[in-house]
Amino acid sequence: MSQSAYLNIMEKAAEKAAVRLVRDFGELEKLQVSRRGFNNFVTSADKNSESKIIYELSRARPEFSLLCEESGFVERENKSSVWIVDPIDGTSNFMRGIPHFAINIALREDDRITAGMTLDPMRGDCFKAEEGNGAFLGNRNRIRVSGRERMQESIVAMRNVSIEKESALINSGAVVRNLGSVALDLAYLAAGKFDAVITNDVYLWDIASGLILIKEAGGFLEYTEKDEGKYDVVAASSLRLLNFIKK
């Protein structure tokens, strides 16, 4: 894969933050502190990850603005180019010692997501995509959605879904999963591991990299902005699946 300077910048920033996150994750089991102290440690890990990412992104492109989970919107000279950062997607998994979480970084240019990457620090999987250049796992393995069209053959990832919707998916014959990281759900859909994703009340930093991953992997998606900057997302490997899970 021949990738742009922007994707190189994102990947370098994520990899540096991942080193600290993996170390912090290893310390969780050793902590003998109060619940408050434990929560403070996790919050510190989240903020340290974001600070490292912001530092690396800003060093490379100091004029770009940022939209981050912890810091909010940071306006700089270039308001049209915005780094979108989620330092730990799947914080609940992280804090409970479950090795299923991710770092998300995307680039929005003139209100369009043009590049994005999702890095799984524990497995070393880096899912990345650029507009018009396809989606990849690592530097060589191009990824594509599964293309499945039948619910009976599908694995559907979900988050913040009503009991009625979950029951309808199960009754359709689909296998339903809720693994605690929207970023990895979307990346897995792009890589053909999942066949559909339905998630509600998530923020742009949770999904930005996933949007470009799925688009470049040949998938179908719709997302709706709601109040307070939250989004509902429906995505699938085929248009038929998308229309079914939207019902």
Residue pairs with C-beta under 8 A, 6 or more apart in sequence:
1 133
1 134
1 136
1 139
1 140
1 142
3 11
3 128
3 130
3 133
3 139
4 115
4 130
6 107
6 114
6 115
6 130
7 115
7 117
7 128
7 130
9 56
9 57
9 60
9 61
10 57
10 83
10 105
10 106
10 107
10 115
10 116
10 117
10 128
11 117
11 119
11 126
11 128
12 56
13 52
13 53
13 55
13 56
13 57
13 105
14 53
14 103
14 105
14 117
14 119
14 126
15 119
16 52
16 53
16 56
17 49
17 50
17 52
17 53
17 56
17 87
17 103
18 103
18 119
18 121
20 45
20 48
20 49
20 52
21 45
21 49
21 88
21 94
21 103
21 121
22 121
22 122
24 41
24 45
24 48
25 94
25 97
25 99
25 121
25 122
27 41
28 41
28 42
28 94
28 95
28 97
29 97
31 37
31 38
31 41
33 41
38 95
39 95
42 91
42 94
42 95
45 88
45 94
46 69
46 70
46 87
46 88
46 91
47 70
47 87
49 87
49 88
49 103
50 68
50 69
50 70
50 71
50 85
50 87
53 68
53 85
53 87
53 103
53 105
54 66
54 68
54 71
54 74
54 85
57 64
57 66
57 83
57 85
57 105
58 64
58 66
61 78
61 81
61 83
62 76
63 76
63 77
63 78
63 81
64 76
64 78
64 81
64 82
64 83
65 73
65 74
65 75
65 76
65 78
65 79
65 81
65 82
65 83
66 73
66 74
66 76
66 82
66 83
66 84
66 85
67 73
67 74
67 82
67 83
67 84
67 85
67 108
67 204
67 205
68 74
68 84
68 85
68 86
68 87
68 205
69 85
69 86
69 87
69 203
69 205
70 87
80 109
80 110
81 107
81 108
81 109
82 107
82 108
82 109
83 105
83 106
83 107
84 104
84 105
84 106
84 107
84 108
84 113
84 204
84 205
84 208
84 209
85 104
85 105
85 205
86 102
86 103
86 104
86 105
86 183
86 203
86 205
86 206
87 103
88 94
88 101
88 102
88 103
89 101
89 102
89 103
89 104
89 118
89 181
89 182
89 183
89 184
89 205
89 206
90 98
90 100
90 101
90 102
90 180
90 181
90 183
90 184
91 101
92 180
93 99
93 100
93 101
93 179
93 180
93 181
94 101
98 180
99 122
99 123
100 120
100 122
100 179
100 180
100 181
100 184
101 120
101 121
101 122
101 180
101 181
101 184
102 118
102 119
102 120
102 121
102 181
102 183
102 184
102 187
103 118
103 119
103 121
104 116
104 117
104 118
104 183
104 205
104 206
104 208
104 209
104 210
105 116
105 117
105 209
106 113
106 115
106 116
106 117
106 208
106 209
106 211
106 212
107 113
107 114
107 115
107 116
108 114
108 208
112 131
113 131
113 208
113 209
113 211
113 212
114 130
114 131
114 212
115 128
115 129
115 130
115 131
115 212
116 128
116 129
116 208
116 209
116 210
116 211
116 212
116 213
117 126
117 127
117 128
117 129
117 209
118 126
118 127
118 128
118 183
118 184
118 186
118 187
118 209
118 210
118 213
119 125
119 126
119 127
120 126
120 184
120 187
125 137
125 138
125 187
126 137
126 138
127 135
127 136
127 137
127 143
127 187
127 190
127 191
127 209
127 213
128 135
128 136
128 213
129 135
129 136
129 190
129 209
129 212
129 213
129 215
129 216
129 217
130 212
130 216
131 212
131 216
132 216
133 216
134 142
134 216
134 217
135 142
135 143
135 144
135 190
135 191
135 212
135 213
135 214
135 216
135 217
136 142
136 143
137 143
137 191
143 190
143 191
143 192
143 217
144 190
144 192
144 217
144 218
145 189
145 190
145 192
145 195
145 214
145 217
145 218
145 219
145 236
145 237
145 238
146 192
146 195
146 237
147 192
147 218
147 237
147 238
148 154
148 195
148 237
148 238
148 241
149 237
149 238
149 240
149 241
150 173
151 169
151 172
151 173
151 174
151 241
151 244
152 172
152 173
152 174
153 195
154 174
154 175
154 195
154 196
154 237
154 241
155 174
155 175
155 176
155 177
155 193
155 194
155 195
155 196
156 169
156 174
156 175
156 176
156 177
156 194
156 195
156 196
156 197
156 198
156 245
157 176
157 177
157 178
157 179
157 185
157 188
157 189
157 194
157 196
157 197
157 198
157 199
158 165
158 166
158 169
158 176
158 177
158 178
158 197
158 198
158 199
159 178
159 182
159 185
159 198
159 199
159 200
159 202
160 199
160 200
160 201
160 202
161 198
161 199
161 200
165 198
166 176
168 247
169 176
169 198
169 245
170 176
172 244
174 195
174 196
177 185
177 194
179 185
182 197
182 199
182 202
182 206
182 207
182 210
182 233
183 206
183 207
183 209
183 210
185 194
185 197
185 199
185 210
186 197
186 207
186 209
186 210
186 211
186 213
186 214
186 233
186 235
187 209
187 210
187 213
188 194
189 195
189 196
189 197
189 210
189 214
189 217
189 219
189 235
189 236
189 237
190 210
190 213
190 214
190 216
190 217
190 219
191 217
192 217
192 237
195 236
195 237
195 241
196 234
196 235
196 236
196 237
196 241
196 242
196 245
197 210
197 233
197 234
197 235
197 236
198 233
198 234
198 235
198 245
199 207
199 232
199 233
200 232
200 233
201 226
201 230
201 231
201 232
202 230
202 231
202 232
202 233
203 229
203 230
203 231
204 229
204 231
207 223
207 231
207 233
210 233
210 235
211 221
211 223
214 220
214 221
214 235
215 221
218 237
219 235
219 236
219 237
220 235
220 236
220 237
220 238
220 239
220 241
220 242
221 233
221 234
221 235
221 236
221 242
222 233
222 234
222 235
222 242
222 246
223 231
223 232
223 233
223 234
224 231
224 232
225 231
226 232
234 242
234 245
234 246
235 242
236 242
236 245
